Amino acid sequence: MDLICLSGVDLTVEDYEGWLKSLTPRKDKVAFQRFRPYDYKAVGTSFDRWELTLVTYTGRTLLAPGLGQPVRPDGVACWYGSDAEWGEVFPARAVPYGNWDQLKTDGDRVFSLSPVYEPFYFGATKSLFLVPFGKTEQGLFEFKRQGLRHYYREVANGNLVTVFSDEPPTMKDGAVPLYAEYIRD
């Protein structure tokens, strides 16, 4: 799968909502954007990335071969029979298709280091925490209890937790802060 470089994409909420309203169901092509967290088991893809798939917008569904993803009117992917947000860490969503050379037909996919549009990502801080073995259950629960967008993976001494938030969170139940960096848009 190819890696593309997205730069200069700067949609505001108003721009995004206007774009959604301009779409013609069953005619317009859009990109289906999904966040793919670091995966140490997948050879060659061990980094946070955004997967973009070329799809046809039908109004309430994004269609491509082997894909029929329901979406809410606000462009966010949802579960079948529910309007609950669908996606890993960040909501998967319909985003403008940039006519990238790598996406020619429905179902073609590429990776990007940045999203086309994700208001919960740009302007956030990416923080890393270590939750040592022995404190794992209570430490991981605190991230969930605070409603933080995060994922974790097991490392030699416990779980390494990546958190996306407005500011670096303060943890009390055994999570040790390692570092934080601002995600620039």
C-alpha atoms as an extended CHARMM CRD file, in Angstrom:
* protein
*
       185  EXT
         1         1  MET       CA              0.0000000000        0.0000000000        0.0000000000  PROA      1               0.0000000000
         2         2  ASP       CA              1.3280000000        3.4490000000       -0.9440000000  PROA      2               0.0000000000
         3         3  LEU       CA              2.0560000000        6.2720000000        1.4770000000  PROA      3               0.0000000000
         4         4  ILE       CA              0.9600000000        9.7390000000        0.3660000000  PROA      4               0.0000000000
         5         5  CYS       CA              1.9490000000       13.0780000000        1.8350000000  PROA      5               0.0000000000
         6         6  LEU       CA             -0.9610000000       15.3660000000        2.6550000000  PROA      6               0.0000000000
         7         7  SER       CA             -0.0800000000       18.9780000000        3.2540000000  PROA      7               0.0000000000
         8         8  GLY       CA             -2.0450000000       22.1650000000        3.3250000000  PROA      8               0.0000000000
         9         9  VAL       CA             -5.3710000000       20.4620000000        4.0500000000  PROA      9               0.0000000000
        10        10  ASP       CA             -7.1440000000       22.8740000000        6.3470000000  PROA      10              0.0000000000
        11        11  LEU       CA            -10.8820000000       22.3010000000        6.6280000000  PROA      11              0.0000000000
        12        12  THR       CA            -12.8930000000       24.0310000000        9.3000000000  PROA      12              0.0000000000
        13        13  VAL       CA            -16.0570000000       22.4630000000       10.6690000000  PROA      13              0.0000000000
        14        14  GLU       CA            -18.0710000000       24.8650000000        8.5130000000  PROA      14              0.0000000000
        15        15  ASP       CA            -16.0800000000       23.9260000000        5.3870000000  PROA      15              0.0000000000
        16        16  TYR       CA            -16.5830000000       20.2310000000        6.1270000000  PROA      16              0.0000000000
        17        17  GLU       CA            -20.3350000000       20.6060000000        6.7230000000  PROA      17              0.0000000000
        18        18  GLY       CA            -20.6690000000       22.6330000000        3.5100000000  PROA      18              0.0000000000
        19        19  TRP       CA            -18.7600000000       19.9660000000        1.5780000000  PROA      19              0.0000000000
        20        20  LEU       CA            -21.0540000000       17.2300000000        2.9500000000  PROA      20              0.0000000000
        21        21  LYS       CA            -24.1580000000       19.1850000000        1.9030000000  PROA      21              0.0000000000
        22        22  SER       CA            -22.7530000000       19.5930000000       -1.6230000000  PROA      22              0.0000000000
        23        23  LEU       CA            -22.4120000000       15.8280000000       -2.2330000000  PROA      23              0.0000000000
        24        24  THR       CA            -24.6590000000       14.1110000000       -4.7670000000  PROA      24              0.0000000000
        25        25  PRO       CA            -25.6000000000       10.6040000000       -3.5890000000  PROA      25              0.0000000000
        26        26  ARG       CA            -24.5800000000        7.7290000000       -5.8700000000  PROA      26              0.0000000000
        27        27  LYS       CA            -22.4320000000       10.0230000000       -8.0330000000  PROA      27              0.0000000000
        28        28  ASP       CA            -19.7380000000       11.5710000000       -5.8670000000  PROA      28              0.0000000000
        29        29  LYS       CA            -16.5040000000        9.8510000000       -4.9520000000  PROA      29              0.0000000000
        30        30  VAL       CA            -15.1430000000       10.4750000000       -1.4640000000  PROA      30              0.0000000000
        31        31  ALA       CA            -12.3820000000        9.0200000000        0.6670000000  PROA      31              0.0000000000
        32        32  PHE       CA            -13.2420000000        6.8070000000        3.6230000000  PROA      32              0.0000000000
        33        33  GLN       CA            -10.7430000000        7.8230000000        6.3010000000  PROA      33              0.0000000000
        34        34  ARG       CA             -9.7770000000        5.4700000000        9.1520000000  PROA      34              0.0000000000
        35        35  PHE       CA             -7.1300000000        5.8720000000       11.8400000000  PROA      35              0.0000000000
        36        36  ARG       CA             -4.8130000000        2.8860000000       12.1080000000  PROA      36              0.0000000000
        37        37  PRO       CA             -2.8040000000        2.8810000000       15.3480000000  PROA      37              0.0000000000
        38        38  TYR       CA              0.7520000000        1.6140000000       15.6640000000  PROA      38              0.0000000000
        39        39  ASP       CA              0.8070000000       -2.1400000000       15.1220000000  PROA      39              0.0000000000
        40        40  TYR       CA              4.0660000000       -3.8690000000       15.9220000000  PROA      40              0.0000000000
        41        41  LYS       CA              2.7930000000       -7.1460000000       14.4200000000  PROA      41              0.0000000000
        42        42  ALA       CA              2.1530000000       -5.7470000000       10.9440000000  PROA      42              0.0000000000
        43        43  VAL       CA              5.3610000000       -5.7760000000        8.9340000000  PROA      43              0.0000000000
        44        44  GLY       CA              6.1190000000       -2.4270000000        7.3370000000  PROA      44              0.0000000000
        45        45  THR       CA              3.2790000000       -0.5110000000        8.9930000000  PROA      45              0.0000000000
        46        46  SER       CA              4.5420000000        0.0430000000       12.5180000000  PROA      46              0.0000000000
        47        47  PHE       CA              3.4780000000        3.6720000000       12.8710000000  PROA      47              0.0000000000
        48        48  ASP       CA              0.3050000000        5.6690000000       13.4600000000  PROA      48              0.0000000000
        49        49  ARG       CA             -1.3070000000        6.2550000000       10.0890000000  PROA      49              0.0000000000
        50        50  TRP       CA             -4.5410000000        7.1520000000        8.3230000000  PROA      50              0.0000000000
        51        51  GLU       CA             -5.9910000000        4.7880000000        5.7460000000  PROA      51              0.0000000000
        52        52  LEU       CA             -7.8790000000        6.4080000000        2.8710000000  PROA      52              0.0000000000
        53        53  THR       CA            -10.1160000000        4.2600000000        0.6550000000  PROA      53              0.0000000000
        54        54  LEU       CA            -11.8400000000        5.5260000000       -2.4810000000  PROA      54              0.0000000000
        55        55  VAL       CA            -15.6110000000        4.9510000000       -2.1530000000  PROA      55              0.0000000000
        56        56  THR       CA            -18.9240000000        6.0630000000       -3.6360000000  PROA      56              0.0000000000
        57        57  TYR       CA            -21.1290000000        8.1780000000       -1.3810000000  PROA      57              0.0000000000
        58        58  THR       CA            -24.7960000000        7.1000000000       -1.3840000000  PROA      58              0.0000000000
        59        59  GLY       CA            -26.1490000000        9.4540000000        1.2700000000  PROA      59              0.0000000000
        60        60  ARG       CA            -26.1530000000        7.0470000000        4.2170000000  PROA      60              0.0000000000
        61        61  THR       CA            -23.5390000000        4.5140000000        3.0660000000  PROA      61              0.0000000000
        62        62  LEU       CA            -20.0040000000        4.4940000000        1.6990000000  PROA      62              0.0000000000
        63        63  LEU       CA            -19.7110000000        1.7810000000       -0.9670000000  PROA      63              0.0000000000
        64        64  ALA       CA            -16.7070000000        0.0150000000       -2.4860000000  PROA      64              0.0000000000
        65        65  PRO       CA            -16.0100000000       -3.6440000000       -3.3380000000  PROA      65              0.0000000000
        66        66  GLY       CA            -16.2490000000       -5.5230000000       -0.0340000000  PROA      66              0.0000000000
        67        67  LEU       CA            -17.2710000000       -2.3820000000        1.8590000000  PROA      67              0.0000000000
        68        68  GLY       CA            -20.6950000000       -1.0240000000        2.7770000000  PROA      68              0.0000000000
        69        69  GLN       CA            -20.0810000000        1.3380000000        5.6970000000  PROA      69              0.0000000000
        70        70  PRO       CA            -23.0580000000        3.2840000000        7.0970000000  PROA      70              0.0000000000
        71        71  VAL       CA            -22.4400000000        6.9770000000        7.8140000000  PROA      71              0.0000000000
        72        72  ARG       CA            -24.4180000000        9.5660000000        9.7220000000  PROA      72              0.0000000000
        73        73  PRO       CA            -25.5340000000       12.8200000000        8.0520000000  PROA      73              0.0000000000
        74        74  ASP       CA            -22.4920000000       14.5140000000        9.6840000000  PROA      74              0.0000000000
        75        75  GLY       CA            -20.1190000000       12.2200000000        7.7170000000  PROA      75              0.0000000000
        76        76  VAL       CA            -19.0590000000       10.0810000000       10.6980000000  PROA      76              0.0000000000
        77        77  ALA       CA            -19.0950000000        6.3140000000       10.1950000000  PROA      77              0.0000000000
        78        78  CYS       CA            -21.5170000000        4.4830000000       12.4650000000  PROA      78              0.0000000000
        79        79  TRP       CA            -22.5960000000        0.9640000000       13.3740000000  PROA      79              0.0000000000
        80        80  TYR       CA            -25.3420000000       -0.8350000000       11.4630000000  PROA      80              0.0000000000
        81        81  GLY       CA            -28.6690000000        0.0000000000       13.1040000000  PROA      81              0.0000000000
        82        82  SER       CA            -27.1160000000        2.6770000000       15.3430000000  PROA      82              0.0000000000
        83        83  ASP       CA            -25.7530000000        6.2030000000       15.0840000000  PROA      83              0.0000000000
        84        84  ALA       CA            -22.9390000000        5.3920000000       17.5530000000  PROA      84              0.0000000000
        85        85  GLU       CA            -19.4870000000        6.4510000000       16.3290000000  PROA      85              0.0000000000
        86        86  TRP       CA            -17.4890000000        3.7070000000       14.5760000000  PROA      86              0.0000000000
        87        87  GLY       CA            -13.7080000000        3.6710000000       14.3240000000  PROA      87              0.0000000000
        88        88  GLU       CA            -10.5670000000        2.9640000000       16.2870000000  PROA      88              0.0000000000
        89        89  VAL       CA             -9.5080000000        5.9010000000       18.5420000000  PROA      89              0.0000000000
        90        90  PHE       CA            -10.9410000000        8.5150000000       16.1380000000  PROA      90              0.0000000000
        91        91  PRO       CA            -14.2140000000        8.2390000000       14.2550000000  PROA      91              0.0000000000
        92        92  ALA       CA            -13.8900000000        6.9030000000       10.7300000000  PROA      92              0.0000000000
        93        93  ARG       CA            -15.4950000000        9.3630000000        8.3350000000  PROA      93              0.0000000000
        94        94  ALA       CA            -16.1310000000       10.4750000000        4.7720000000  PROA      94              0.0000000000
        95        95  VAL       CA            -13.6150000000       13.1130000000        3.6690000000  PROA      95              0.0000000000
        96        96  PRO       CA            -12.9730000000       14.9780000000        0.4190000000  PROA      96              0.0000000000
        97        97  TYR       CA            -11.2250000000       12.8930000000       -2.2270000000  PROA      97              0.0000000000
        98        98  GLY       CA             -8.1480000000       14.7410000000       -3.4180000000  PROA      98              0.0000000000
        99        99  ASN       CA             -7.8270000000       13.0210000000       -6.8180000000  PROA      99              0.0000000000
       100       100  TRP       CA             -4.6420000000       11.3340000000       -5.6350000000  PROA      100             0.0000000000
       101       101  ASP       CA             -2.9100000000        9.2780000000       -8.3240000000  PROA      101             0.0000000000
       102       102  GLN       CA             -2.9060000000        6.1860000000       -6.0970000000  PROA      102             0.0000000000
       103       103  LEU       CA             -6.7320000000        6.1210000000       -5.8500000000  PROA      103             0.0000000000
       104       104  LYS       CA             -8.2740000000        5.4020000000       -9.2300000000  PROA      104             0.0000000000
       105       105  THR       CA            -11.1210000000        2.9360000000       -8.6400000000  PROA      105             0.0000000000
       106       106  ASP       CA            -13.4720000000        2.2080000000       -5.7540000000  PROA      106             0.0000000000
       107       107  GLY       CA            -11.6880000000        0.1600000000       -3.1040000000  PROA      107             0.0000000000
       108       108  ASP       CA             -8.1600000000        1.4750000000       -3.8050000000  PROA      108             0.0000000000
       109       109  ARG       CA             -6.3590000000        2.3880000000       -0.5560000000  PROA      109             0.0000000000
       110       110  VAL       CA             -3.3980000000        4.4990000000        0.5600000000  PROA      110             0.0000000000
       111       111  PHE       CA             -1.8670000000        5.5260000000        3.8690000000  PROA      111             0.0000000000
       112       112  SER       CA             -1.1430000000        9.0510000000        5.0670000000  PROA      112             0.0000000000
       113       113  LEU       CA              0.6540000000       10.3490000000        8.1510000000  PROA      113             0.0000000000
       114       114  SER       CA             -1.9940000000       13.0640000000        8.5460000000  PROA      114             0.0000000000
       115       115  PRO       CA             -5.7650000000       12.9690000000        8.2010000000  PROA      115             0.0000000000
       116       116  VAL       CA             -7.6170000000       14.9150000000        5.5300000000  PROA      116             0.0000000000
       117       117  TYR       CA            -10.0120000000       16.1930000000        8.2100000000  PROA      117             0.0000000000
       118       118  GLU       CA            -10.2320000000       15.2130000000       11.8690000000  PROA      118             0.0000000000
       119       119  PRO       CA            -11.0560000000       17.9330000000       14.4220000000  PROA      119             0.0000000000
       120       120  PHE       CA            -10.2340000000       15.6230000000       17.3670000000  PROA      120             0.0000000000
       121       121  TYR       CA             -6.6930000000       15.1090000000       16.0600000000  PROA      121             0.0000000000
       122       122  PHE       CA             -5.3520000000       18.4790000000       14.8830000000  PROA      122             0.0000000000
       123       123  GLY       CA             -4.5470000000       20.7620000000       17.7750000000  PROA      123             0.0000000000
       124       124  ALA       CA             -4.3280000000       17.8160000000       20.1620000000  PROA      124             0.0000000000
       125       125  THR       CA             -1.3860000000       16.6670000000       22.2170000000  PROA      125             0.0000000000
       126       126  LYS       CA             -0.0530000000       13.1440000000       21.7270000000  PROA      126             0.0000000000
       127       127  SER       CA              1.1540000000       11.7720000000       25.0790000000  PROA      127             0.0000000000
       128       128  LEU       CA              2.8160000000        8.4630000000       25.8790000000  PROA      128             0.0000000000
       129       129  PHE       CA              2.3900000000        6.7050000000       29.2190000000  PROA      129             0.0000000000
       130       130  LEU       CA              3.7310000000        3.4500000000       30.5890000000  PROA      130             0.0000000000
       131       131  VAL       CA              1.3340000000        1.4400000000       32.7170000000  PROA      131             0.0000000000
       132       132  PRO       CA              3.5760000000       -1.1470000000       34.4360000000  PROA      132             0.0000000000
       133       133  PHE       CA              2.4650000000       -4.7280000000       34.8550000000  PROA      133             0.0000000000
       134       134  GLY       CA              0.6930000000       -5.0750000000       38.1960000000  PROA      134             0.0000000000
       135       135  LYS       CA             -1.0680000000       -1.7170000000       37.7290000000  PROA      135             0.0000000000
       136       136  THR       CA             -2.4180000000       -2.4550000000       34.2740000000  PROA      136             0.0000000000
       137       137  GLU       CA             -6.1170000000       -2.8630000000       35.0370000000  PROA      137             0.0000000000
       138       138  GLN       CA             -6.5620000000        0.2530000000       37.1640000000  PROA      138             0.0000000000
       139       139  GLY       CA             -4.1420000000        2.3120000000       35.0490000000  PROA      139             0.0000000000
       140       140  LEU       CA             -5.8460000000        1.5070000000       31.7350000000  PROA      140             0.0000000000
       141       141  PHE       CA             -9.2960000000        2.0310000000       33.2210000000  PROA      141             0.0000000000
       142       142  GLU       CA             -8.4140000000        5.6150000000       34.1540000000  PROA      142             0.0000000000
       143       143  PHE       CA             -7.8430000000        6.5670000000       30.4840000000  PROA      143             0.0000000000
       144       144  LYS       CA            -11.2330000000        5.1280000000       29.5710000000  PROA      144             0.0000000000
       145       145  ARG       CA            -12.9520000000        6.7190000000       32.5910000000  PROA      145             0.0000000000
       146       146  GLN       CA            -11.6400000000       10.1470000000       31.5830000000  PROA      146             0.0000000000
       147       147  GLY       CA            -13.0070000000        9.6430000000       28.0540000000  PROA      147             0.0000000000
       148       148  LEU       CA             -9.6030000000       10.1580000000       26.4490000000  PROA      148             0.0000000000
       149       149  ARG       CA             -8.9810000000        9.0550000000       22.8630000000  PROA      149             0.0000000000
       150       150  HSD       CA             -6.2620000000        6.4630000000       23.3170000000  PROA      150             0.0000000000
       151       151  TYR       CA             -4.9170000000        3.0410000000       22.4270000000  PROA      151             0.0000000000
       152       152  TYR       CA             -2.4000000000        0.7780000000       24.0850000000  PROA      152             0.0000000000
       153       153  ARG       CA             -0.0590000000       -2.0330000000       23.2410000000  PROA      153             0.0000000000
       154       154  GLU       CA              1.8940000000       -4.4480000000       25.3750000000  PROA      154             0.0000000000
       155       155  VAL       CA              5.6280000000       -3.8600000000       25.7720000000  PROA      155             0.0000000000
       156       156  ALA       CA              8.2800000000       -5.5820000000       27.9140000000  PROA      156             0.0000000000
       157       157  ASN       CA              7.3700000000       -3.8640000000       31.2100000000  PROA      157             0.0000000000
       158       158  GLY       CA              3.6280000000       -3.2970000000       30.8450000000  PROA      158             0.0000000000
       159       159  ASN       CA              1.4360000000       -1.3870000000       28.4350000000  PROA      159             0.0000000000
       160       160  LEU       CA              2.4630000000        1.6410000000       26.4220000000  PROA      160             0.0000000000
       161       161  VAL       CA             -0.5360000000        3.9770000000       26.1230000000  PROA      161             0.0000000000
       162       162  THR       CA             -0.8140000000        6.6360000000       23.4100000000  PROA      162             0.0000000000
       163       163  VAL       CA             -3.2880000000        9.3850000000       24.3530000000  PROA      163             0.0000000000
       164       164  PHE       CA             -4.6820000000       12.2000000000       22.1900000000  PROA      164             0.0000000000
       165       165  SER       CA             -6.0930000000       15.1210000000       24.1960000000  PROA      165             0.0000000000
       166       166  ASP       CA             -6.2160000000       18.9230000000       24.3620000000  PROA      166             0.0000000000
       167       167  GLU       CA             -3.4870000000       18.9210000000       27.0020000000  PROA      167             0.0000000000
       168       168  PRO       CA             -1.2760000000       16.1950000000       28.4670000000  PROA      168             0.0000000000
       169       169  PRO       CA             -3.5000000000       14.3620000000       30.9650000000  PROA      169             0.0000000000
       170       170  THR       CA             -2.5690000000       13.8230000000       34.5900000000  PROA      170             0.0000000000
       171       171  MET       CA             -2.9250000000       10.2220000000       35.7250000000  PROA      171             0.0000000000
       172       172  LYS       CA             -3.2400000000        9.0070000000       39.2980000000  PROA      172             0.0000000000
       173       173  ASP       CA             -3.6360000000        5.2290000000       39.0700000000  PROA      173             0.0000000000
       174       174  GLY       CA             -0.2080000000        3.9660000000       38.0920000000  PROA      174             0.0000000000
       175       175  ALA       CA              0.3570000000        5.4150000000       34.6150000000  PROA      175             0.0000000000
       176       176  VAL       CA              3.8220000000        6.9430000000       34.2810000000  PROA      176             0.0000000000
       177       177  PRO       CA              4.0980000000        9.8560000000       31.7880000000  PROA      177             0.0000000000
       178       178  LEU       CA              6.9480000000        9.3750000000       29.3030000000  PROA      178             0.0000000000
       179       179  TYR       CA              6.5810000000       12.3410000000       26.9580000000  PROA      179             0.0000000000
       180       180  ALA       CA              4.0790000000       14.5520000000       25.1480000000  PROA      180             0.0000000000
       181       181  GLU       CA              4.2090000000       16.3510000000       21.8170000000  PROA      181             0.0000000000
       182       182  TYR       CA              1.8730000000       18.8110000000       20.1650000000  PROA      182             0.0000000000
       183       183  ILE       CA              0.3490000000       17.6680000000       16.8680000000  PROA      183             0.0000000000
       184       184  ARG       CA              0.6080000000       20.5750000000       14.4670000000  PROA      184             0.0000000000
       185       185  ASP       CA             -1.9240000000       21.1320000000       11.7280000000  PROA      185             0.0000000000
